[in-house]
Amino acid sequence: MQLYLDCDGVLADFDRAATALLGMPPRAFEKRRGIGPFWRELARHPDFYGTLPLMPDAMKLFDAVRHLDPVILTGLPRGNWAAPQKVRWAATHFPGTRVLTCMAVDKRHHAQDGDILVDDQLKHAHLWEGAGGIFVHHRNADRTIASLADLGVRVREAASSFRERTGARG
């Protein structure tokens, strides 16, 4: 079993960065100006994906599955501008973690029977599952960790959670 983690919305806070850049939430900008202008505006930023902040609970999720050698499987917009930025971002925040980039619809080509994809977008879940993979809809780290445990994945409890529960130090 290979565990794949989506980047935007799971590990990287795309919406927060896009809102700061666009002056409004991404969906509102798309609705007002259109999808083309939305992506053009992001592409004009010299390192949009490379400077995304971490999701608030990204490290909690990653620490729980780090021992499984997860792969970051991240979708790309059209054009050749985003992939190098995403790879650089992952190397900064998750050094040594393998990164695969592709169009979101093509993530399914990486699925083998029993492989798990954690993704916040449901749009292509049926394609991943149709290729034999297991899809986990990410809403937050706690729910995803619980979902993985329910699937029999051996997740590790974050040290901070253990300390909070037991009162242990260090």
C-alpha positions as CSV (number, residue, x, y, z in Angstrom):
1,M,0.0,0.0,0.0
2,Q,1.3,3.4,-0.9
3,L,-0.1,6.5,0.8
4,Y,-0.5,9.6,-1.3
5,L,-1.1,13.0,0.2
6,D,-2.5,15.8,-1.9
7,C,-0.8,19.2,-1.3
8,D,-3.2,22.1,-1.7
9,G,-5.9,22.0,1.0
10,V,-4.2,19.1,2.8
11,L,-0.6,20.2,3.5
12,A,-0.5,23.7,1.9
13,D,-3.0,26.5,2.5
14,F,-3.8,27.4,-1.1
15,D,-7.0,29.3,-0.2
16,R,-5.3,31.6,2.4
17,A,-2.5,32.5,0.0
18,A,-4.8,33.0,-3.0
19,T,-7.2,35.2,-0.9
20,A,-4.2,37.4,0.2
21,L,-3.0,37.7,-3.4
22,L,-6.4,38.3,-5.0
23,G,-8.1,40.3,-2.3
24,M,-11.0,37.9,-2.0
25,P,-11.6,34.2,-1.7
26,P,-10.6,32.1,-4.8
27,R,-14.1,31.0,-5.6
28,A,-15.4,34.6,-5.4
29,F,-12.7,35.7,-7.7
30,E,-13.4,32.9,-10.2
31,K,-17.1,33.7,-10.1
32,R,-16.6,37.4,-10.6
33,R,-13.7,37.4,-13.2
34,G,-13.6,33.8,-14.6
35,I,-11.3,30.8,-14.3
36,G,-8.8,32.1,-16.9
37,P,-8.1,35.4,-15.2
38,F,-7.9,33.5,-11.9
39,W,-5.1,31.3,-13.0
40,R,-3.4,34.1,-14.9
41,E,-3.3,36.2,-11.8
42,L,-1.8,33.4,-9.7
43,A,0.8,32.6,-12.5
44,R,1.9,36.2,-12.5
45,H,3.2,35.8,-8.9
46,P,6.8,34.8,-9.2
47,D,6.6,32.0,-6.7
48,F,2.9,31.5,-5.7
49,Y,3.1,27.8,-4.9
50,G,6.6,28.0,-3.5
51,T,5.5,30.4,-0.8
52,L,2.2,28.8,0.3
53,P,1.8,28.6,4.1
54,L,1.3,25.2,5.7
55,M,-2.2,24.2,6.6
56,P,-2.5,24.7,10.4
57,D,-2.6,20.9,11.1
58,A,-0.4,19.8,8.2
59,M,2.5,18.7,10.5
60,K,0.1,16.8,12.7
61,L,-1.1,14.8,9.7
62,F,2.4,14.3,8.3
63,D,3.9,13.2,11.6
64,A,1.2,10.6,12.0
65,V,2.1,9.0,8.6
66,R,5.7,9.9,8.1
67,H,6.9,6.3,8.9
68,L,4.8,5.1,5.9
69,D,6.9,7.2,3.5
70,P,4.0,9.0,2.0
71,V,4.2,10.5,-1.5
72,I,2.9,14.0,-2.2
73,L,0.7,13.7,-5.2
74,T,-0.4,17.2,-6.3
75,G,-2.5,18.5,-9.2
76,L,-1.3,21.2,-11.5
77,P,-3.0,24.0,-13.3
78,R,-2.4,24.3,-17.1
79,G,1.0,25.6,-18.1
80,N,4.5,24.8,-17.0
81,W,4.8,27.4,-14.2
82,A,3.5,25.5,-11.1
83,A,5.4,22.2,-11.0
84,P,8.8,23.6,-10.1
85,Q,7.2,25.8,-7.4
86,K,5.4,22.9,-5.9
87,V,8.4,20.6,-5.8
88,R,10.5,23.4,-4.2
89,W,7.7,24.0,-1.6
90,A,7.7,20.3,-0.7
91,A,11.5,20.2,-0.4
92,T,11.3,23.1,2.0
93,H,8.6,21.7,4.3
94,F,8.9,18.0,3.8
95,P,12.5,17.3,2.8
96,G,13.2,13.9,1.4
97,T,9.5,13.3,0.6
98,R,8.9,12.2,-3.0
99,V,6.6,14.6,-5.0
100,L,4.6,13.7,-8.1
101,T,2.9,16.4,-10.1
102,C,0.2,15.9,-12.7
103,M,-3.2,17.2,-13.8
104,A,-5.7,16.4,-11.0
105,V,-7.7,14.2,-13.3
106,D,-4.6,12.1,-13.9
107,K,-3.9,11.3,-10.3
108,R,-5.7,8.0,-10.9
109,H,-2.8,6.8,-13.1
110,H,-0.7,6.5,-9.9
111,A,-3.3,4.3,-8.1
112,Q,-2.7,0.6,-7.6
113,D,-5.0,-1.7,-5.7
114,G,-5.1,-0.7,-2.1
115,D,-3.2,2.6,-2.5
116,I,-4.7,5.5,-0.5
117,L,-5.1,9.1,-1.6
118,V,-5.9,11.7,1.0
119,D,-7.4,14.7,-0.8
120,D,-9.7,17.6,0.1
121,Q,-11.3,17.6,-3.4
122,L,-14.0,15.0,-4.1
123,K,-14.2,15.9,-7.8
124,H,-12.0,13.0,-9.0
125,A,-12.5,10.5,-6.1
126,H,-14.5,8.2,-8.3
127,L,-11.6,8.0,-10.8
128,W,-9.1,7.1,-8.0
129,E,-11.5,4.4,-6.7
130,G,-12.2,3.2,-10.2
131,A,-8.5,2.5,-10.6
132,G,-8.5,0.3,-7.4
133,G,-7.4,3.0,-4.9
134,I,-9.0,4.0,-1.6
135,F,-10.0,7.7,-1.3
136,V,-10.0,9.5,2.0
137,H,-11.7,12.9,2.0
138,H,-9.6,15.3,4.0
139,R,-11.4,17.9,6.1
140,N,-8.8,18.2,8.9
141,A,-5.9,16.2,10.3
142,D,-7.8,14.6,13.2
143,R,-10.6,13.2,10.9
144,T,-8.1,12.0,8.3
145,I,-6.0,10.3,10.9
146,A,-9.1,8.6,12.3
147,S,-10.2,7.6,8.8
148,L,-6.8,6.1,8.1
149,A,-6.8,4.2,11.4
150,D,-10.3,2.9,10.5
151,L,-8.9,1.5,7.3
152,G,-6.2,-0.4,9.3
153,V,-3.4,2.0,8.5
154,R,-0.9,2.2,11.4
155,V,-0.9,5.9,12.2
156,R,1.3,7.4,14.9
157,E,-0.1,9.8,17.5
158,A,1.6,13.2,17.3
159,A,3.8,13.9,20.3
160,S,1.9,17.1,21.1
161,S,-1.4,15.2,21.3
162,F,0.2,12.6,23.6
163,R,1.5,15.3,25.9
164,E,-1.8,17.1,26.0
165,R,-3.7,13.8,26.9
166,T,-1.2,12.6,29.5
167,G,0.3,15.7,30.8
168,A,3.8,14.4,29.9
169,R,6.6,16.9,29.2
170,G,9.1,17.0,26.4
